[in-house]
Amino acid sequence: MLDLLLRNARAENRSLSLLRSLCDDVGPRFPCTAGDVAAVAWAKEAMREAGLSNVRAEKAPATLWERGVESCMLRLPRLQPTVLSALGGSVGTPEQGLEAPVVMFTSLAELDAAPAELVSGRIVYLHHVMPRLRDGTGYNGGSVVRMSGPSRAAKKGAIACLVRSIGTDSMRAPHTGALFYEPDSPMIPAAALSTPDGDLLARALLAGKEVVSTLKLGCKPLPVGESANVIGELVGSERPEEVVLIGAHLDSWDLGTGALDDGAGCAIAIQVGRLLAALPQRPRRTVRIALFANEELGTGGGLAYASAYAKDAATHIAAFEADQGDGAPWALRLPAGNRESPLGVRLYQALAPLGLELDAGTSRGGVDIAPLRQLGVPFVDLRQDATRYFDFHHTANDLFENVSPEDLARVTEAFALTAHVIANAEERFIPATL
Ligand SMILES: [Zn+2]
């Protein structure tokens, strides 16, 4: 059956055509925009067309925010206009903008250690250079700078915060992304400079120049709105109450068309459903595809799913998530204690012919399924090659043109095999012993 599944997967790259349709026909999918509404309709139709049943949209709260004008001029002292993008959730500047000297820190620790008089009344620039790594872990340190930098700068009296884009490219395409305002800090406007603009600013400051910046941001947070998780199922033939959950997120940032983040994951998940539905035998357990709402700014979809299905947590046999773009799969990471369990071994043996290694670490899941962890749901990670991913992530270049058809096909195969093995196995993962 696994051979047939692979043959079918290789016969036609349907993930690619699904992704092309999502990018071209729907486009950007920021919560509560026309694109978001269209995406929910698109996903329902695509799931039905793939042969899934119980297709439904389940309400999920969505954090709303509006982008406005964005400009930032550096006085180096020569005038240098920059290319920047407000961080998601940021408040705007006063309408006329603001102007202040810039003070740079290369890490949050350095900012935390600085005397308040060095920061007060200034614009803080956080110059964190994200490393390019196959496993994408450079993003962990980078996203913390973006998320919590603005509040930590505000605590010291900064009037605005700029970050070097959390990305690995050298293009003039800033990387947006959410920030998190701590409740006990003033909310200050924050934006990401494109990496070359950030580097230029850093060189000027390192050379000891006094740099003054103007900043105008028209963005504003809005009241909480509503979006929807789209769910479809292949109902199990023997144990329909037992669920293998495959997640991805349907929302995207506004700048590109969310081809890699996370259109690719949506296409992979739907195509896995189609491949399993096309087999002569239905999986024994239910395979549930969930395309979550509002991952990028607030995780509304993932949280809504966890609270709606908390009572069914014990019958979630496994959950895994596709949210690393089109990256080719290179490793399997299992729940703690399962590297030698019967299901762990079975899964690894199915994936090894695709070239996957068995990762020594413990599976972590992604942002959308993370709330299921405390409910005891076991996660499986298919680690994807993230070498190129952060060149495009959260930028205007997150477009269909930057998707690798071959890699997308390979990662779809790995997800399909994983779902098939877990949905048909006699055994479950061994629960973690704490
Ligand atoms: Zn994502």
Residues whose N, C-alpha, C, O or C-beta is under 5 A from the ligand:
A	BS01	ZN	D261 D262 D323
